[in-house]
Amino acid sequence: MQERMRFTGRWLTWFCLSLMLWAAVVEPTHNHPNHSGSASCSICVAAHSTAPTASCNHARPVFEAIGLMQEEEVIAKARLSVFDLAIRGPPAV
């Protein structure tokens, strides 16, 4: 059963890939003898109907005071340990 599903999935994958390749080749290479034929061509209608349009929906920012900043004096508490003085070992003789 699983072997049959694997075969069906592989066949379906190749079919979809070949259909996509065919559409990628046919769409840019097809042409019409007169310009009135392109109005009824489904490929031309689909290609020209999805043209991107520029749109801008930016909201204007709202600036509002939410509070006052109060500064505090910060004093660093430094300490010197006896072990900090002897970090490196003695030089090799």
WOBELWO-V583129 format. One record per run of one state. SS is the DSSP state (@ for helix, = for strand, . for the rest). FROM is the first residue (numbers start at 1). LEN is the number of residues. If there is no record, write none. Layout:
ss = {SS,SS}
from = {FROM,FROM}
len = {LEN,LEN}
//
This chain:
ss = {.,@,.,@,.,@,.,@,.}
from = {1,2,30,35,40,42,50,82,87}
len = {1,28,5,5,2,8,32,5,7}
//
